[in-house]
Amino acid sequence: MGETAKKAILAVSFGTSHSDTRKVTIDAIEEDLKAAFEDCSLYRAWTSKMILARLEKRDGIHYDNVKEAMEHMLKDGITDVIVQPTHVMNGVENDLMKEDVLTYAGQFQSVTFGTPLLTTEEDNELVVKAIAEAFPVIEDKETALVLMGHGTEHYANAVYAALDYRFKDMGHENVIVGTVEGYPEISQVLKQLEKCGPKKVVIAPLMIVAGDHAKNDMAGDEPDSWKTIISQKGYEVQTVLKGLGEYESIRHIFVEHAKAAK
C-alpha cells in the first residue's frame, strides 16, 4: 500500500426500524469496531430493502444499502476496505452482501471480509459461553432458557441445531434453541421443555437486534407468540427483550472477526 492508503470498515447489518434497539445493538457494534480500528473510517450499510424504505418514509432517514456504501467510499477516496457483517450466520443476506461488494472490488486496492457471528465451531463455543455468562439464571435447573433465532430456508439454518447441541454438550441441558422461520421450531422447543421439566422459562432473542420478531413473535400477547404458547403449557414465563448486540462479549467476537478478515 502506498502513502495515500485510506482505510475503511464497512459494517453491514440487516437493519431495524426500532431505534431503541438499534442504539444499543448495531450502533454499539459499530462503536466497538471504530475503537478497535482507529486508522479506519467507519461506514454503514443495511441490507433489508423493506426496513430502508420504511425508515425513509416514516422518519425521512436514509441509510446506504451495500452498493450505495461502496459508491460512497469510492467517492471519498477509500483504497482499502474491511467488510464486517453483523449477521448471525452465513445465510442469504450475507451471500447477497458479498455479491454486491464484489462487483466493486476491482476499484479498490483491497477488499477483505470478516465473517458473521456463527461461522466456525470456535464461534459456536464462544457464543455459548457468552450467553451462559449473560444468563446466570440457567445455573438453576428448574429454569430453562429458550433462545429464539430467526431461521431461514438457506442450508446455513443447520447452525441453530448445532448451537443447541453445543449448549447441551457444554453442560447446559436447560438451554433450548428454536427459530421463527426454520428448524428447530416452537414444537421442538416444547418437546425439549417437556424433557427437561422446568418450572420457569426465560425467553430471549438469538438475534442481533430485539426488533419486530422479539417484540411480537416472541414477547407479544397474541395467541401465536412464543410467550403465549409456552405459558399455556403451564410454565411461568419471563421474556428478555435484549438483542445479542447488547452483550459486550458478543460484540467482541465481531471485532475479532474483523481483525481476522481475509
VEXDREN-2710 file (C-alpha; in Angstrom, 1 decimal):
% VEXDREN-2710
k/r/px/py/pz
1/MET/0.0/0.0/0.0
2/GLY/1.3/3.4/-0.9
3/GLU/1.5/6.6/1.2
4/THR/-2.0/7.5/0.2
5/ALA/-3.8/4.4/1.5
6/LYS/-7.2/5.4/3.0
7/LYS/-8.8/2.5/5.0
8/ALA/-12.3/2.0/5.9
9/ILE/-14.5/-0.5/7.7
10/LEU/-17.9/-1.2/6.3
11/ALA/-20.3/-2.5/8.9
12/VAL/-23.1/-4.3/7.1
13/SER/-26.3/-5.1/9.1
14/PHE/-29.8/-6.4/8.2
15/GLY/-31.1/-3.2/9.9
16/THR/-34.1/-2.4/12.2
17/SER/-36.9/0.1/12.2
18/HIS/-36.8/0.2/16.0
19/SER/-34.4/3.0/17.1
20/ASP/-34.4/1.9/20.7
21/THR/-32.8/-1.4/19.9
22/ARG/-30.6/0.0/17.1
23/LYS/-28.8/2.3/19.6
24/VAL/-27.8/-0.5/21.9
25/THR/-27.0/-3.1/19.3
26/ILE/-26.0/-2.1/15.8
27/ASP/-24.7/1.3/16.9
28/ALA/-22.8/-0.4/19.8
29/ILE/-21.1/-2.9/17.4
30/GLU/-20.1/0.0/15.1
31/GLU/-18.7/1.9/18.1
32/ASP/-16.6/-1.1/19.1
33/LEU/-15.3/-1.6/15.6
34/LYS/-14.4/2.1/15.4
35/ALA/-12.5/1.9/18.7
36/ALA/-10.6/-1.2/17.5
37/PHE/-9.6/0.2/14.1
38/GLU/-8.5/3.8/14.9
39/ASP/-6.9/4.2/11.4
40/CYS/-10.1/3.3/9.6
41/SER/-13.2/5.4/8.7
42/LEU/-16.4/3.6/9.6
43/TYR/-19.2/3.3/7.0
44/ARG/-22.6/1.7/7.5
45/ALA/-24.8/-0.3/5.1
46/TRP/-28.1/-2.1/5.7
47/THR/-29.4/-5.0/3.6
48/SER/-33.1/-5.0/4.3
49/LYS/-34.9/-3.1/1.4
50/MET/-38.1/-3.2/3.5
51/ILE/-36.5/-1.6/6.5
52/LEU/-34.6/1.0/4.5
53/ALA/-37.8/2.0/2.7
54/ARG/-39.7/2.2/6.0
55/LEU/-37.2/4.5/7.6
56/GLU/-37.1/6.8/4.6
57/LYS/-40.9/7.0/4.5
58/ARG/-41.5/7.2/8.3
59/ASP/-38.5/9.2/9.5
60/GLY/-37.0/10.7/6.4
61/ILE/-33.8/8.9/7.2
62/HIS/-31.6/7.4/4.5
63/TYR/-29.0/4.7/5.2
64/ASP/-26.9/3.3/2.4
65/ASN/-27.5/-0.1/1.0
66/VAL/-24.3/-2.1/0.2
67/LYS/-23.9/-0.7/-3.3
68/GLU/-24.5/2.8/-2.2
69/ALA/-21.9/2.4/0.6
70/MET/-19.4/1.1/-1.9
71/GLU/-20.0/4.1/-4.2
72/HIS/-19.8/6.4/-1.2
73/MET/-16.4/5.0/-0.2
74/LEU/-15.1/5.3/-3.8
75/LYS/-16.1/8.9/-3.9
76/ASP/-14.4/9.5/-0.6
77/GLY/-11.1/8.1/-2.0
78/ILE/-11.1/5.0/0.2
79/THR/-8.5/2.5/-1.0
80/ASP/-8.8/-0.5/1.4
81/VAL/-12.0/-1.9/2.8
82/ILE/-12.7/-4.4/5.6
83/VAL/-16.3/-5.5/5.3
84/GLN/-17.7/-6.8/8.6
85/PRO/-21.3/-8.1/8.6
86/THR/-23.2/-8.1/11.9
87/HIS/-25.2/-11.1/10.7
88/VAL/-25.8/-14.1/12.9
89/MET/-24.9/-16.6/10.2
90/ASN/-23.7/-17.2/6.7
91/GLY/-27.2/-17.0/5.2
92/VAL/-28.9/-15.3/2.2
93/GLU/-28.3/-11.8/3.5
94/ASN/-24.5/-12.5/3.8
95/ASP/-24.3/-14.1/0.3
96/LEU/-26.1/-11.2/-1.4
97/MET/-24.0/-8.7/0.5
98/LYS/-20.8/-10.4/-0.8
99/GLU/-22.1/-10.4/-4.3
100/ASP/-22.8/-6.6/-4.1
101/VAL/-19.4/-5.8/-2.6
102/LEU/-17.5/-7.9/-5.2
103/THR/-19.0/-6.0/-8.1
104/TYR/-16.9/-3.0/-6.8
105/ALA/-13.9/-4.9/-5.5
106/GLY/-11.8/-4.2/-8.6
107/GLN/-11.9/-0.5/-7.9
108/PHE/-10.2/-0.7/-4.5
109/GLN/-6.7/-1.8/-3.7
110/SER/-8.0/-4.4/-1.3
111/VAL/-11.4/-5.7/-0.1
112/THR/-11.5/-8.2/2.7
113/PHE/-14.4/-9.8/4.5
114/GLY/-14.9/-10.6/8.2
115/THR/-17.3/-13.4/9.0
116/PRO/-20.7/-13.5/10.6
117/LEU/-21.2/-14.3/14.3
118/LEU/-21.7/-18.1/13.9
119/THR/-19.1/-19.3/11.4
120/THR/-16.7/-21.7/13.0
121/GLU/-17.1/-24.3/15.8
122/GLU/-15.0/-22.0/17.9
123/ASP/-17.6/-19.2/17.3
124/ASN/-20.3/-21.5/18.5
125/GLU/-18.4/-22.3/21.6
126/LEU/-17.7/-18.6/22.3
127/VAL/-21.4/-17.7/21.8
128/VAL/-22.5/-20.5/24.2
129/LYS/-20.1/-19.1/26.8
130/ALA/-21.2/-15.5/26.3
131/ILE/-24.9/-16.4/26.6
132/ALA/-24.3/-18.7/29.7
133/GLU/-22.5/-15.8/31.4
134/ALA/-25.3/-13.3/30.4
135/PHE/-27.9/-15.6/31.9
136/PRO/-26.6/-17.0/35.3
137/VAL/-30.3/-18.0/35.9
138/ILE/-29.5/-21.2/33.9
139/GLU/-27.5/-22.5/36.9
140/ASP/-30.9/-23.2/38.4
141/LYS/-32.0/-26.4/36.7
142/GLU/-35.7/-25.6/37.4
143/THR/-35.3/-22.7/34.9
144/ALA/-34.9/-23.2/31.2
145/LEU/-33.6/-20.6/28.7
146/VAL/-35.3/-20.6/25.3
147/LEU/-33.4/-18.7/22.6
148/MET/-35.4/-17.5/19.6
149/GLY/-33.4/-17.4/16.3
150/HIS/-34.7/-16.1/13.0
151/GLY/-34.3/-19.2/11.0
152/THR/-34.1/-19.4/7.2
153/GLU/-34.6/-21.7/4.2
154/HIS/-30.9/-21.4/3.5
155/TYR/-28.8/-24.5/4.3
156/ALA/-26.9/-22.4/6.9
157/ASN/-30.0/-22.9/9.1
158/ALA/-28.3/-26.1/10.4
159/VAL/-26.2/-23.8/12.6
160/TYR/-29.2/-23.4/15.0
161/ALA/-29.4/-27.2/15.7
162/ALA/-25.6/-27.3/16.0
163/LEU/-25.7/-24.5/18.6
164/ASP/-28.5/-26.2/20.6
165/TYR/-26.3/-29.4/20.6
166/ARG/-23.3/-27.4/21.7
167/PHE/-25.2/-25.9/24.7
168/LYS/-26.1/-29.4/25.8
169/ASP/-22.6/-30.7/25.2
170/MET/-21.2/-27.9/27.4
171/GLY/-23.4/-28.9/30.3
172/HIS/-26.4/-26.6/29.7
173/GLU/-29.2/-29.1/29.2
174/ASN/-31.7/-26.5/30.1
175/VAL/-30.9/-24.1/27.2
176/ILE/-33.0/-24.6/24.1
177/VAL/-32.5/-23.0/20.7
178/GLY/-35.5/-22.6/18.3
179/THR/-36.3/-20.4/15.3
180/VAL/-39.3/-18.5/14.0
181/GLU/-38.8/-19.5/10.3
182/GLY/-36.7/-22.6/10.3
183/TYR/-35.9/-25.7/12.2
184/PRO/-36.0/-26.4/15.2
185/GLU/-39.3/-24.6/15.6
186/ILE/-41.7/-24.0/18.5
187/SER/-43.0/-27.6/18.5
188/GLN/-39.4/-28.9/19.0
189/VAL/-38.9/-26.3/21.8
190/LEU/-42.0/-27.6/23.6
191/LYS/-40.8/-31.2/23.3
192/GLN/-37.5/-30.3/24.8
193/LEU/-39.1/-28.3/27.6
194/GLU/-41.2/-31.4/28.4
195/LYS/-38.0/-33.4/28.6
196/CYS/-36.1/-31.0/31.0
197/GLY/-39.2/-30.2/33.0
198/PRO/-38.5/-26.7/34.3
199/LYS/-40.9/-24.6/36.4
200/LYS/-39.9/-21.3/34.8
201/VAL/-38.9/-20.5/31.3
202/VAL/-36.9/-17.4/30.2
203/ILE/-37.2/-16.5/26.5
204/ALA/-34.6/-14.3/24.8
205/PRO/-33.8/-13.4/21.2
206/LEU/-30.9/-15.1/19.4
207/MET/-30.9/-12.1/17.0
208/ILE/-28.6/-9.1/16.9
209/VAL/-31.4/-6.7/17.5
210/ALA/-34.6/-7.0/19.6
211/GLY/-37.0/-5.7/16.9
212/ASP/-40.2/-7.0/15.4
213/HIS/-39.7/-10.7/15.9
214/ALA/-38.6/-10.2/19.5
215/LYS/-41.3/-7.8/20.4
216/ASN/-44.2/-9.6/18.6
217/ASP/-43.4/-13.2/17.8
218/MET/-41.5/-13.8/21.0
219/ALA/-42.9/-11.5/23.7
220/GLY/-46.2/-10.4/22.2
221/ASP/-49.6/-11.1/23.7
222/GLU/-51.0/-12.7/20.5
223/PRO/-52.2/-16.3/20.7
224/ASP/-49.3/-17.4/18.4
225/SER/-46.5/-15.7/20.3
226/TRP/-43.9/-17.9/22.0
227/LYS/-44.7/-16.3/25.3
228/THR/-48.4/-17.2/25.0
229/ILE/-47.7/-20.8/23.7
230/ILE/-45.2/-21.6/26.4
231/SER/-47.3/-20.0/29.2
232/GLN/-50.3/-22.1/28.1
233/LYS/-48.3/-25.2/28.8
234/GLY/-48.2/-24.2/32.4
235/TYR/-44.8/-22.7/32.7
236/GLU/-44.0/-19.4/34.4
237/VAL/-42.6/-17.3/31.5
238/GLN/-40.3/-14.3/31.6
239/THR/-39.2/-12.5/28.3
240/VAL/-36.0/-10.6/27.9
241/LEU/-36.0/-8.0/25.1
242/LYS/-32.3/-7.8/24.7
243/GLY/-30.6/-8.3/21.3
244/LEU/-27.3/-10.1/21.0
245/GLY/-25.7/-6.8/20.0
246/GLU/-26.2/-5.6/23.6
247/TYR/-23.7/-8.1/25.0
248/GLU/-20.1/-6.9/25.1
249/SER/-18.8/-10.4/24.7
250/ILE/-20.8/-10.9/21.5
251/ARG/-19.6/-7.6/20.1
252/HIS/-16.1/-8.7/20.9
253/ILE/-16.5/-11.7/18.5
254/PHE/-17.4/-9.3/15.7
255/VAL/-14.3/-7.2/16.4
256/GLU/-12.1/-10.3/16.3
257/HIS/-13.7/-11.4/13.1
258/ALA/-12.9/-8.0/11.5
259/LYS/-9.3/-8.3/12.7
260/ALA/-9.1/-11.7/11.0
261/ALA/-10.7/-10.5/7.8
262/LYS/-9.4/-12.0/4.6
END
